[in-house]
Structures are given as structure tokens and as C-alpha cells.
Amino acid sequence: MFESYNIFPCYRWAALRQCVDDINTAVKTMREGVDVKLQHHIGRAYYVSMTSGYSCVDLRKFYQPYDSKDGQVKPTKRGVALRFDE
């Protein structure tokens, strides 16, 4: 049976809305050819991120590998990448 997952409850949507100005600024900066590295935590294991070289805003679940010594998180396949015009 199909199980419904609500990955954007109200608190996560509110956290995403709070970073919209930062995202818009990063998009403008990236279009000017400047390198950008943006990552905002929006609740639990979900992040919104942007990286130079990829013309998209990535909403994705991340995980921390068991053997990670520096606390670095890694992306999973669960998420969506939105192009700037979307």
C-alpha cells in the first residue's frame, strides 16, 4: 500500500520561506559569474543548497555518514533540483 510522506510540514515550509532572500541573492550572484556555495538547514535532515556550476536550487535530504569525523553531511537521492526559472 502507498504510504504518504509529508516532507514539507508547516515548520519546514516556513524555514524555506525565511531563506528566499538569500536564495534570490545567490541566484543573481551566480548569474554574474561569481562562485556561490549556499546551504541552509530547513529542518530535520533537509537542506536547501546551491553550488556554482549547477544552475539550480536543490531541496534535498542529507545524512551524516557513520565514519564522518568532521560532521560533514552528504546528499541522498531523495530531493528535487529546481532550475532558476522554476
N, C-alpha and C positions, 0 to 999 in steps of 0.2 A: 504494500500500500504506500502511496506517495505521502511523504511527511513534509509538511511545510516548515520552512526555516525563515524566521524574521531576522535578517541580518541588519536591517536598519530600523531598530526601535527608535522611539522619540529622542532619547538622550544621544544616540549616535548621530541622528539627523541634525540635532542642534549643534553638536560638536563640529560636524561638517560645515554647517552654515557659518560658524564662527571663523572658519579659515578661508572663506570665499575671497575676501580681500587679498590675503596672502597668495592664493592661487592665481587670481587675476594679475597681480603684480608680477608673479613668476612667469606667467604666460607672456606678458608684454616684454619682460627682460629676455626671455628665451627667443622671442621673435626678433629682437635686436641683435642676436648673435652672441649674447653673453652666457657663459656656463651657469647652470642652475642646478641646485640639489635641494629639494624641499621634501620634508617628511613630517607629517602631523599625525599624532595618535588620536583616533576618534572613538576609542572605547574598546575594551577587551583586547583582542588581538588584531584589530583592524586599523589600517593606516591609509591616509591619502598621501600620494607621493608624486613627484615629478623629477626627472633626471634629464640633463642635456643629452641630445642625441635621439631622444624619443619625443615626438610631438604629441604627447597625450598626458592626461591626468589619470593616474592609476589608483583605484579604490580596491584594496586587496587585504586579505587576511595574511598575517605573518606568524612565524613561530620562532622560538629560540631553540637552536639545536642543543641536545643534551651535553655535548662536549664543548660548548662555547664557553671560552674563558673570559671574553671581554664583554659579554652581554649583548653581542650583535644579533639582531633578528634577521631572518631570511624570509623571502616571499613564498607563498604557496600558490597553487594553481587556482585557488578559489578567489575570484575577484573579477573586476572589469576594468578595461582601459578605454577611456573616452577621448576621442580626438578633440582638439581645441574648438572646433566648430559645433561640436555636440554639446 
